[in-house]
Amino acid sequence: MTIAIRDAVSPDLRATLRALKLGQMLDTLPDRLTLARQQKMTHADFLELVLADEVTRREAKSASLRARAAGLDPGMRLDTWDNTAAVRYDQQLWNELASLRFLDACHGALLLGPVGVGKTHLACALGHIAIRRRRGVHMARADKLFKRLKAARLDNTLDYEMRRLATIELLIIDDLALQPLDAVSTTDFYELCVERHQKAATIVTSNRTPDEWLATMADPLLAQSAVDRLVSTAYELIIEGPSYRQRQKPSINGHPAGVPVDDEKGNPA
């Protein structure tokens, strides 16, 4: 039956769909023809169905391209988050963040916790949600972001870069304060916080608390002013538990590689 229906999609129809840039519709058209015949759809209902498929495909492709341009990891989405993990955080607060209402209020979010608990994954997942809602997003690791701003000084593009970062709807800074910030980077961080304060949403992930950030920045006064602005309008999601990355360790027959195994029972020795 499937072969016969595929043959029913004539070469002329295939050529027409490709000419209209609807070639990907051919991937699902045979199945949709089957469904239409089974449910005895009207021509209008069938047309609505196949066009809805095309809209879904295009939106998914567009979201994927925009996520890549935003610097989001394609594998760090909400549907790939392991809910069975032993990490702990305020689920009610997370649900509030996932609603993106903080974006409309120009608030922010601090995702804090030890190494490997999934802060970056959750921040990136919020970025993907925002992308699907057609919000502007940019995500960068803190050290790379400030290096880029330093490089912009050399080719006279600093003003452009700062305007872009200051006005993007959602800026995600990953691993802030993991490394010390020199005087130039501290100034750039201050400028970003001032320009974005109560005007746009910022998400920050860090292994350190905001109080500890101050010690990693070169200018204490600028640092305090920047951190105060950032913290005063941000939710704080504390994530606790074992390293999320440990679940990615390679295994052999269900056991961690390198752990002695009893040959007879197949259990760790």
N, C-alpha and C positions, 0 to 999 in steps of 0.2 A: 504494500500500500504506500509506504513512504517513498519508494523508488518511483512509482507511478505519479505521485503528486509532485515530486521534484522534476520529473520530465514535463509536467504541466507548466512549469515556469519556463516559458519559451525563450529562445535566444534573443528574440526581439524585445521581450519584456526585460530581460537581463540588461540588454544594451540601453534601454530607455532609463531603467533605474540608475545605472552607472552614469549616464549623461546628466541626470538630475542630482548626482552626488548622493544617491540613495542605495549604493551598492551593498552596504552592510545589512540592508533589509533582507537580502537574499539568504542570510544565515538563519533567520527565523521565519521567513515567509512560508516554507513548506509546512512547518508545524502549525502556523496560524491558519493556513488553508484547511488543514485537518480539523482544527478546532471549529472553524467557521461552518464546515459541513456537518460536524457532529451536533452543533448547537443551532443549526439552521439560521445563522445570522443573516440580517439584511445587509445589503451592500453598504449602507451608511455605517452600520455598526462595525462591519469588517474594516472599512476604511479608517474609522476612528481607532480601532485596535492597533492596526499596523503603524499608523502615524504616531500613536502614543508610544509604541516600542521605539520608534526612531527618535522621539523627543528624549526618552530615557537614555538611549545610547549616547546621544549628543551631549546631554547634561553630564553624564558620567565621564565622557572624554574631556569635556571642558573643565570639569572639576579636577581631573587628574593633571591636566596641563597647568592649571592655576596653582595647584598644590605643589607641583614641582618648582614652578617659578617662585613660590613663596618660601622655598627651602624646607618643606615638610617631608619627613621620611614617609614614603608610601606604605610602609609596613606598620607604622605606629598609628593605628586607628582605634576607635572605640571597640569595633567588632573583633579586633585582634588582641585586646587586653584580656589577660587571664584572670577571670573573676574568682578562680579557685585558689589563687595565691594567698599566702599567709600574711601579706601586707595589710595594714589597718589604716583607715582614714575615715573621716566623717562623711558617710554616704549621702546624708541630706545636703551637706554643703556641696559635695560633688555634683549632685543632681541640679542644684541651683547654678553652678558654673556651666554645666552642660546645656542649660537652657539658653545661655548667652545673654541673659538679661543684664549682666554686668557690663556688656559691651555697649548697650544702649545708654546706660547710666554713666559711661566713661569711667568706670571703676577698673580695678585690676585684680590680679590674683597672684599670690606667692605660693608656690609649691615647694615645700621644705621637707627635708628628711635626709637620712644617711645615704651613702653611695649604693646605687643599684636597686632602689625600691620602686623605680618606675616613674619618677618625676618627669623625665623627658618624654616618655611615652604618653602620659596623661596630658601634658602640655601640648604635644603634637596632635593628640586626638582632638583637643579643643580647637586647634587650628583647622583641622579637617572639617569639623562641624561648621565652623565659620565660613570656610571656602564653599561648602555645599549651599550655604545660605547667601552666597555671592557677596561676602564681606571681604574687605582688603586685609591680607595677612602677610606678615614677614616674620620668619623665624631664623635666628642665628645664634651660634654659640658665642658667649660673651667675648672670649679672647679673639675670635675671628672678626667679630663686629668692630671691636675697637682697633684692631689692626687695619681693617678696611678704612676706617675713618682717618687713621694716620696716613695711609697711602693716598687718600683723597686730598690731603693737604699738598702733596707733591705735584698733583696734576690740576690743582685749582678746581676740584669738584666737591670740596667739602660742603659748601653751601647747599648744593644740590642734594647730596647724600643726607645731610641733616634735615632738610625740608621733607625729603621722602620718608625718613624714619619718624619724623615728628608728626606727620599727618596720616600715616597708615592707620587704619581702623584698629588693628590688633597687632601689636609688636610682642613677639615672644623672645625673651633673652634667656638662653639656656646656660646653666652652670655659672651664674654670676658669683664672683668672689672666690672662685676656685683657685685663681691666680691673683697676685697683687696687681693693683692698677697704679700706673705711674701718674705723674701730674697731668699729662695730656689726656690720658684715658679717663681720669677722674673728672676733668673738666668736661669732656664729652658726655660722660654719664650724667653729670649735673645738668648740662644743657638739654639733654633728652628728657630728663625728669621734669624740668621746668616747662618745656614746650608742650609736653603731653599731659601735664597735670590738669585733671578735670576736663580734658579735651578729647582724649582717646584712651583706649584700654591697653594695659601692659600686663603681660604674664612673665613672671620671673621664676626660674627654678634655681635652687641653691642647696648645697650641703650644709651651709652655715645659716644662722639666724641673722635677721637684719642688724642686731646689735654687733654681731661679729663682723659684718661687712665693713664697718667703719675702720677697723684696724687694718684692712687690706687696701685702703685707698690713701693716696699720697697727701691730699689736702683735707684735713679733718673738718674744716668748716664747710667746704663745698660738699663733702661726703655726707655730713649730717643734714644739710639742707636738702640734698637730693633724696636721701633715704627717708627723711620725714615726709616729703611729698608723696613718695611712692607708697609707703606703708599706710599713710593716713586714708587712702582711698582704695585699699586692696583687701580682699578676702585672704585669709591664711589657711591653706590646706596642709596639715601636717601628716606626712606619710611615714609610717613606721613598719618595721618588720625585716625579714631576711632579704638578702640581695635578690632582686628579680632575675638577674642574669644567671644565677646558679641553676635555674631551670633549663638553661640553654646548653648546659654541659653535655658533651657527647657521651653516649652510653653504649654498652654492648649487652645484648640480650636483656635490656631493661635495667642493667646495673651500671653505675658510674664507672667510666673507664679508669683503670688504674687501681681499683679497689679489689683486693684478693677475693677470689670466688672459690667456694667449695666445689670441686669437680663433679662430685656425685649428686649433690642436691641443687646445684646452680644458685645457691644463696651466698651472700657475702661471707667470707671466712671469719 
